[in-house]
């Protein structure tokens, strides 16, 4: 049975639908985040997306100011339909040389939701908690989940098989069940959550929220090449390849983009974590710009449109699926 949201931190309660828009590397920018939040779901972006030229003021500072001010204006004009809160994703792996600076900026701006990736760190959780922030740490198995909570995370993003970008291999049914045996806090489930039916299923297996990214690539607000958006629309689950080659971490990518880069998606070499590259190495930006991440749920994406229309569709499907199940079991 789906859970209510009464046990959740305030920042995760009262959403239009229980959904977090995943932080998409390069793609998630203030325009997209603002549209997601105005539509009633948590919008997010990776801190590393805000990249300024050498010698310029931190672009992250400007982005947070823009998002906060625009959402404040929206809330004043729409007191009966306030925006959802936003989240910032921090890569806490040792390869992120900007982390300390970015944490300082997020503390100063009192970011309400922090999504942490690639290593749970006590000091990051403490920084978020110092300004009342909620920390969700993304994990791919039960062992990593335990470590994240032990180090002070408030909740988890369970990144299961089928998720776009960096993803695990475990079934969402198994992953959420194992975590729920010991953890009663917030869980967002990632892995082909591209429809309202999938969102309802995520809730039914014990997650509190869905976590979706790929549908928002094919939106007007997304900072993605038109060819990328068109490939998302024209592809399905069988067009996804799982590889560690491009960043040193296993993830899901569009086969079409791999082929366009001159490689055979069915015969890719592997790489280890020493190859990690999240866009900071300016000698290696090409992989991220020409190899495009995507989850297995993209068969549901039929056209490019506004981000708000994605939320409208998922909400309608979610409510319809809930009514259908209620009628069947009544």
Secondary structure, DSSP 8 states (H G I E B T S, - for coil): ----STTS-GGGSS-SSSEEE---TTT--HHHHHHHHHTTSBEEEEGGG----TTS--HHHHHHHHHHHHHHHHHHH-TTS----EEEEEE-STT-TTHHHHHHHHHHTT-SEEEEESS--HHHHHHHHTTT-EEEEEESSHHHHHHHHHTT-SEEEEE-TT-SEE---S-HHHHHHHHHTT--SEEEEESS--SHHHHHHHHHTT-SEEEE-GGGTTBTTS-S-HHHHHHHHT--GGGEEEESTTTSS-EEEEHHHHHHTT--TTS-----GGG--SS--TTS-HHHHHS-B--GGGGG--S-B-HHHHHHHHHHHHHHHHHHHHHHH-
